[in-house]
Amino acid sequence: LFGGRDVLPSEAHYNDQRAFLALDEREGRFCGKDGDMCKCFGLVRYGRLFTWSDDVVVDGQINCSAGLFGDPMPMDVKICKCYPKICTTDTGTCTPEPCSCPTSRDPAVEWGKKTLMTSDGTKCWACEKRASAAGVLVEGDSKFCPTLPGRCSLKRSCKCESSSDTKRVMRTKDGQKCWTCAPAGEGGALGMDSGQKAMFWMLPLLWPFMDLPNSAYEVCSGCRALTTFLALCVVGYILQNFVTVLNLNRFFSFYAPCMKKGEFWRLFTYFMLHSDLQHLCINLMHLLDALDLEGVPDLEVSLGVPLRCTRDGPVGSVCYPDVGIGRQHVVALIALVLAYGALVGTIKNFGALVQGASSVCFGVDGALIALYAMFLGAGLDSQLKIPEFGAFFWMRIGIIAFHIIIDVVQSICGQGKDTVGTMAHMASLVAGFCYVIIVLPPMGDGSLFHNTQPYIINCGMTSPKYTTIEEATTDCVAFFRRGNGIEISLAQNIAIAILGGGVLISAVNAVLKRHISDDGLALCSCGDVPGPKGEDAQNAEKDLISLRERQVGALKEDVTRLERLMHNMPNLPAAAPSDAAPAGAAAPATPSA
């Protein structure tokens, strides 16, 4: 009997299981049975009744299994219990253990969790109020979008009544798209906290689009050299294809034989010309993703949360450290990789016509690899206590490596047709890396590190082979990790030798192929032999025609003489065998077929 009545076996089993769970949930909350995924923000334990594993800190979910918790009760059915923790909602404080946010009773707002770090680098969590990510529909015939937090309209054509507001997309609880208006800078409609939005906007390619048009202005102001370079590429393409009367292909293209006539400006102007729109767009996207080479603009991910990491400012879950080398060094780097890539690229084909900004794309990639490598090698990511930023740098290096692999594969699949471009790209990549090693530019604007060259470390930190104090305090740079250290003087000598070797080989190649003509592409006449003018020119032309006519006539006479000799040449008899009949004997008749 169960409760004064007969109970079926299946019902009794269900009631036993319910009683078992009720006993287990006197403390904690049931979050899954053996093999399930337990969702919890707090502590999770695994077991049954009075026998449990040690508590495990969980920030999201965990597999409820003996493989992770151990088996406190072999051969028995076990469950997982969650002991959730509520994050603090007080401004300026955070909870050091994984936690979840409370449920808001107001449908217009909700509590959103964000990840922070304390001053000593400890990860913690807090909750902040924000506009509800699930929109509440507002009925009506108004042509303007709702402006109240969490309210939206199904009318796609609605407009913002205030010019300072921006139109944003939301979704209702049932998944329908709706539209609302909110002041610029408020990110509630996206349903992301500051840490999530920082992660979303991490790639430099997206910086100009964070808060148009203000973000685009800040990017142009903070990365003036690279954005000016991008503008020149766009203007050059427009003039090249739509104002053809200027004939920029002749003026700005790099053509190595023109160097013989002193047209050295071509080393620095060919980047403005592109073969087609696809070529231009790929290079623009490539360069936009390298904006951090110059610096991090003064942008905010959300109100009061800067994109740029600062030494004394608030440290959010993610920020972008300024490792840029500054405007002057970016201009010098661009000039170097343009010239070096063009010169080395002509070693394979001296008469190739070179256009495009791809050399600069790979040049800035090489410089970024050097900066990232020295950043990681000096352990600056651990000093700044930025969560997982070392992994982000490795991801950026992986993207650059993907560009390089694609370029090499295209050259191989094209059966060497684009060898000139590939050589120029790889040469520019090496030149960008070597520039950073030789010049040792400043890293950042001084707001993040205590000195302008924080990547320079003592050699004693890189290897135990430096035994004396003098050797251990020698300046070194390390690439990717401390063990890959090298003395700065040696690294600079190697980089200078690489660049000098490329220039020397290009010069020797130019001397060996000096006979190649500029095909009329050169604008200067330096080195040309001046020809006759006026009547002298006409007489010279007549003399040349007369000479060619005489040569043709002599050639015809020789051909006629050869034909006459061939006609008068007697037919030679066939060679007789060794046992042939003596001379004068009649040869046997050959039978006809």
Residue pairs with C-beta under 8 A, 6 or more apart in sequence:
1 7
2 11
2 12
2 15
7 15
20 48
20 49
21 30
21 79
23 49
24 30
24 48
24 49
24 79
24 81
25 81
27 81
27 83
28 45
28 81
28 82
28 83
29 40
29 81
29 82
29 83
29 84
30 79
30 80
30 81
30 82
31 38
31 39
31 40
31 44
31 64
31 80
31 81
31 82
32 38
32 39
32 64
32 79
32 80
33 64
33 77
33 78
33 79
33 80
34 64
34 65
34 66
34 77
34 78
34 79
35 63
35 64
35 65
36 63
36 64
36 80
37 61
37 62
37 63
37 64
38 44
38 58
38 61
38 62
38 63
38 64
38 80
38 82
39 60
39 61
39 82
40 58
40 60
40 61
40 62
40 82
40 83
40 84
41 58
41 59
41 60
41 84
41 85
41 98
41 99
41 100
42 57
42 58
42 82
42 83
42 84
42 85
42 97
42 98
42 99
42 100
43 55
43 56
43 57
43 58
43 82
43 83
43 85
43 97
44 55
44 56
44 58
44 62
44 64
44 80
44 81
44 82
44 83
45 52
45 53
45 54
45 55
45 56
45 69
45 80
45 81
45 83
46 52
46 53
46 56
46 64
46 65
46 66
46 68
46 69
46 70
46 72
46 78
46 79
46 80
47 53
47 69
47 72
47 73
47 78
47 79
48 72
48 73
48 76
48 77
48 78
48 79
51 72
51 73
52 72
52 81
53 69
53 70
53 72
54 69
54 70
55 83
56 62
56 68
56 69
57 97
57 98
58 82
58 98
59 98
60 98
62 68
62 80
64 79
64 80
66 78
69 80
71 78
72 78
84 99
84 100
85 95
85 97
85 98
85 99
85 100
86 99
86 100
86 101
86 102
87 94
87 95
87 99
87 100
87 101
87 113
87 125
87 126
87 127
88 94
88 95
88 126
88 127
89 101
89 102
89 111
89 126
89 127
89 128
89 129
90 126
93 126
94 116
94 118
94 124
94 125
94 126
95 124
95 125
95 126
96 118
96 122
96 123
96 124
97 125
98 125
99 113
99 125
100 113
101 111
101 112
101 113
101 127
102 111
102 127
103 111
104 110
104 111
104 129
104 132
107 132
107 134
107 136
107 150
108 131
108 132
108 136
108 148
108 149
108 150
108 151
109 129
109 130
109 131
109 132
109 149
109 150
110 129
110 130
110 131
110 132
110 133
111 127
111 128
111 129
111 130
112 127
112 128
112 129
112 130
112 191
112 192
112 193
113 125
113 126
113 127
113 193
114 125
114 126
114 127
114 128
114 193
114 194
114 195
114 196
114 316
114 317
115 123
115 124
115 125
115 195
115 316
115 317
115 387
116 123
116 124
116 125
116 126
116 195
116 315
116 316
116 317
117 123
117 124
117 315
117 316
117 317
117 385
117 387
118 124
119 315
121 385
123 387
128 193
130 187
130 188
130 191
130 193
131 149
131 150
131 182
131 186
131 188
131 189
132 149
132 150
132 188
133 170
133 171
133 188
133 189
133 190
133 191
134 150
134 170
134 171
134 172
134 173
135 150
135 151
135 152
135 170
135 171
135 172
135 178
135 180
136 150
136 151
136 152
136 172
137 151
137 152
137 153
137 154
137 172
137 176
137 178
138 146
138 148
138 151
138 152
138 153
140 153
142 153
142 158
143 155
143 157
143 158
143 159
144 158
144 159
144 160
144 161
144 181
145 152
145 153
145 155
145 158
145 159
145 160
145 161
145 167
145 179
145 180
145 181
146 152
146 153
146 180
146 181
147 160
147 161
147 162
147 165
147 180
147 181
147 182
149 182
149 188
150 188
151 180
152 170
152 172
152 178
152 179
152 180
153 178
153 179
153 180
154 176
154 177
154 178
154 179
155 179
156 177
156 179
158 167
158 179
159 167
160 166
160 167
160 181
161 181
162 181
164 183
164 184
165 181
165 182
165 183
165 184
166 181
166 182
166 183
166 184
167 179
167 180
167 181
168 179
168 180
168 181
168 182
168 189
168 190
169 177
169 178
169 179
169 189
170 177
170 178
170 179
170 180
170 189
171 177
171 178
172 178
180 189
182 188
182 189
184 211
184 214
185 211
185 300
185 302
185 303
186 302
186 303
187 194
187 197
187 302
190 197
192 200
194 301
194 302
194 305
194 316
194 317
195 316
195 317
195 318
197 301
197 302
198 301
198 305
198 307
198 316
198 317
198 318
198 319
199 317
199 318
200 206
201 207
201 210
201 299
201 301
201 307
202 318
202 320
202 392
203 289
204 288
204 289
204 290
204 291
204 292
205 285
205 288
205 289
205 291
207 215
207 219
207 291
207 297
207 299
207 307
208 215
208 216
208 219
208 288
209 215
209 216
210 299
210 301
210 307
211 299
211 300
215 297
215 299
218 297
218 298
218 299
219 227
219 291
219 297
219 299
220 227
221 297
221 298
222 294
222 295
222 296
222 297
222 298
223 291
223 294
223 295
223 297
224 294
224 327
225 294
225 327
225 330
225 331
225 334
226 287
226 290
226 291
226 293
226 294
226 330
226 364
229 271
229 287
229 334
229 357
229 360
230 284
230 287
230 288
232 271
232 272
233 271
233 272
233 274
233 280
233 283
233 284
233 357
234 280
234 284
235 272
236 248
236 252
236 271
236 272
236 273
236 274
237 272
237 273
237 274
237 277
237 280
239 246
239 248
240 248
240 249
240 272
240 273
240 274
248 272
248 273
249 273
249 355
250 521
250 523
251 269
251 523
252 266
252 269
252 270
252 272
252 273
253 266
253 270
253 273
253 353
253 354
253 355
253 521
254 266
254 267
254 269
254 270
254 342
254 353
254 354
254 355
255 266
255 351
255 353
255 354
255 518
255 521
255 522
256 342
256 346
256 350
256 351
256 352
256 510
256 516
257 350
257 351
257 516
257 517
257 518
257 519
257 521
257 522
258 266
258 518
258 521
258 522
258 523
258 524
259 266
259 510
260 510
260 514
260 518
260 527
261 518
261 522
261 523
261 524
261 525
261 526
261 527
261 528
262 524
262 526
263 522
263 523
263 524
266 342
267 338
267 339
267 342
267 343
268 335
268 338
268 339
270 338
270 342
270 354
270 355
270 356
271 338
271 356
271 357
271 359
271 360
272 357
273 355
273 356
274 280
274 283
274 355
274 356
274 357
275 355
275 356
279 356
283 356
283 357
283 358
283 360
283 361
286 358
286 361
286 403
287 357
287 360
287 361
287 364
289 399
290 361
290 364
290 365
290 368
291 297
292 320
292 322
292 323
292 324
292 368
293 324
293 325
293 330
293 364
293 367
293 368
293 371
294 324
294 325
294 326
294 327
294 330
295 322
295 324
295 326
295 444
295 445
296 307
296 308
296 320
296 321
296 322
296 324
297 307
297 308
298 306
298 308
299 306
299 307
299 308
300 306
300 307
301 307
301 316
304 314
305 314
305 316
306 313
306 319
307 319
307 320
308 319
308 320
308 321
308 322
308 447
308 448
309 315
309 319
309 320
309 321
309 322
309 384
309 386
309 448
310 447
310 448
311 447
311 448
311 449
311 450
315 385
315 386
317 387
318 386
318 387
318 389
319 386
321 375
321 380
321 384
321 386
321 389
321 444
321 448
322 443
322 444
322 445
322 447
322 448
323 371
323 372
323 375
323 443
323 444
324 443
324 444
324 445
325 333
325 367
325 371
325 436
325 441
325 442
325 443
326 441
326 442
326 445
329 439
329 441
329 442
330 364
332 435
332 439
333 363
333 364
333 367
333 432
333 435
334 360
334 363
334 364
336 363
336 431
336 432
336 435
337 359
337 360
337 362
337 363
337 364
337 366
337 428
337 431
337 432
337 435
338 359
338 360
338 363
338 428
340 427
340 428
340 431
340 499
340 502
340 503
341 359
341 362
341 363
341 424
341 425
341 427
341 428
341 431
342 354
342 359
342 424
343 427
343 502
343 503
343 506
344 423
344 424
344 427
344 502
344 505
344 506
345 352
345 354
345 359
345 420
345 421
345 423
345 424
345 427
346 352
346 354
346 420
346 506
346 509
346 510
347 423
347 505
347 506
347 509
348 419
348 420
348 423
349 419
349 420
350 509
350 510
350 513
350 516
351 513
351 516
352 420
354 420
354 421
354 424
356 421
358 421
358 424
358 425
358 428
359 424
359 425
359 427
359 428
360 428
361 403
361 425
361 428
362 403
362 404
362 407
362 425
362 426
362 428
362 429
362 432
363 428
363 429
363 431
363 432
364 432
365 400
365 403
365 404
365 429
365 432
366 428
366 429
366 430
366 431
366 432
366 433
366 434
366 435
366 436
367 432
367 433
367 435
367 436
368 396
368 400
368 432
369 397
369 400
369 432
369 433
370 432
370 433
370 436
370 437
371 436
371 443
371 455
372 393
372 396
372 397
373 397
373 479
373 480
374 436
374 443
374 455
374 477
374 478
374 479
375 381
375 393
375 443
375 455
376 390
376 393
376 479
376 480
376 481
377 455
377 457
377 477
377 478
377 479
377 480
377 481
377 482
377 484
377 485
378 454
378 455
378 456
378 457
378 477
378 478
379 482
380 449
380 454
380 455
381 389
381 390
381 393
382 390
384 448
404 425
404 426
404 429
407 421
407 422
407 425
407 426
408 422
410 418
410 422
411 417
411 418
411 419
411 421
411 422
427 502
430 498
430 502
431 499
431 502
433 495
434 495
434 496
434 498
434 499
437 477
437 491
437 492
437 494
437 495
438 492
438 495
438 496
438 499
440 453
440 456
440 488
442 452
442 453
443 449
443 452
443 453
443 454
443 455
444 452
446 452
455 477
456 475
456 476
456 477
456 488
457 475
457 476
457 477
457 478
457 482
457 485
458 472
458 473
458 474
458 475
458 476
459 466
459 471
459 472
459 473
459 474
459 475
459 476
459 485
459 487
460 466
460 471
460 472
460 473
461 476
461 478
461 482
461 485
462 476
462 478
462 482
462 483
462 484
462 485
462 486
463 483
463 485
466 472
466 474
474 487
475 487
475 488
476 485
476 486
476 487
476 488
477 485
477 486
477 488
477 491
478 484
478 485
478 486
479 486
531 537
531 540
532 539
532 540
581 587
